[in-house]
Amino acid sequence: MSDGAWRYLKPPLPESLVGRPRQLSLRQVLNAILYVLKTGCQWRQLPREFPHWTAVYYYFYRWSCNGTWRRLHDLLRSRLRQKLGRHKHPTAGCLDSQSVKGTATPGVRGYDAAKSVNGRKRHLLVDTLGLLLVAWVTVASVQDRDGARLLLRHLPGSCKKLRKIWVDGGYSGRLVQWTAECFKFCLTVVLRPKETRGFTLLPRRRVVERTLGWLNHSRRLSKTYERLIRTDEAWIYIAMTRIMVNRLA
């Protein structure tokens, strides 16, 4: 982590208010967590240059439970949008899902018959810049429309200005009407032209596909290695935090 990136990450991190004074360097702890994210190694295989793996995992697990990763991610997204001349609350976004294979690690999972994937499914809502707004992880057997309902029911306050969300044909049907009745924004289905063959670049749809490609650069996210769905979501927010803080720095 560069000095510029650390200047953005250090102020929002929670301070230790009880117990004995902290002896570990939070910068080294974050470097270790980012090392696990990028390389996909096990916690016990962290190099000796980092703090002991139990201390690193303690901070990762604690910040996953109390929502620190998500709050840090939302703060950096607002700052990056303002730096690019945008309002901190987006008015439009794009929604899509990604099925990821599971491993031998025990945990809930399902089978996506459409893509022949046994694992979990990531439902992502991003803004027009490709920055993550909400991540919701389910088993792979959950349909895209059902996963979108779960995601839209848990939108944070940063999505209060949303007016339009672009989706693909898998979200068409009753979901469009349900969204119009329950929320202030509408779902716009972007369909592929019937007369075209092969790859076609659809307008607005490439934004969320590019975000899914960014996540694939982290080996920890190439498959689902986690027992808990909450941990899967935490890794997604950490990966996007890493991308945004590098842009800010």
Secondary structure, DSSP 8 states (H G I E B T S, - for coil): --HHHHHHHTTTS----SSS---S-HHHHHHHHHHHHHH---GGG--TTS--HHHHHHHHHHHHHTTHHHHHHHHHHHHHHHHTT--SS-SEEEEEEEEEEB-SS-S--EEETTTTEEEEEEEEEEETTS-EEEEEEEETTS-HHHHHHHHHHT--GGGTT--EEEE-GGG-SHHHHHHHHHSSSEEEE----TT--S----TTHHHHHHHHHHHTTSGGGSSB--SSHHHHHHHHHHHHHHHHHHHH-
